[in-house]
């Protein structure tokens, strides 16, 4: 299985701080889980793995494709 990587090609691991721009805003938080298989996806209620799961700055549980994420704090 290949490594899950962010928009810049950096590996994503559980515990990393990531963000994604979304509809004029952003989702930002610590990676809680990386879903890579169909079995994990079904268990987590996720479609089309791989997905990175985290709780954003508003307390919402979000899932993003790894290629849309970037490491670090969001800066305008």
GIBEL-V33809 format. One record per residue. RES is the residue in one letter. PSI is psi as a letter, one per 30 degrees, with the letter a starting at -180 (none if undefined). NEAR is the number of other C-alpha atoms within 8 Angstrom. Layout:
RES/PSI/NEAR
RES/PSI/NEAR
This chain:
X/k/2
X/l/3
X/k/6
X/k/9
X/l/11
X/a/14
X/e/10
X/g/6
X/g/6
X/k/7
X/k/8
X/k/10
X/l/8
X/k/9
X/f/7
X/k/9
X/k/11
X/l/13
X/l/14
X/k/11
X/k/9
X/j/7
X/h/5
X/f/5
X/b/6
X/l/10
X/k/11
X/k/13
X/a/11
X/k/12
X/k/15
X/e/10
X/k/8
X/j/11
X/k/11
X/f/9
X/l/8
X/e/8
X/e/6
X/e/9
X/e/14
X/e/9
X/e/7
X/f/6
X/h/6
X/k/10
X/k/6
X/i/7
X/l/11
X/k/11
X/k/13
X/k/13
X/k/13
X/l/12
X/k/14
X/a/12
X/f/8
X/g/5
X/g/6
X/k/7
X/k/8
X/l/9
X/k/9
X/l/10
X/k/10
X/e/13
X/f/7
X/f/10
X/l/12
X/k/10
X/l/9
X/a/7
X/k/8
X/k/7
X/k/3
X/none/2
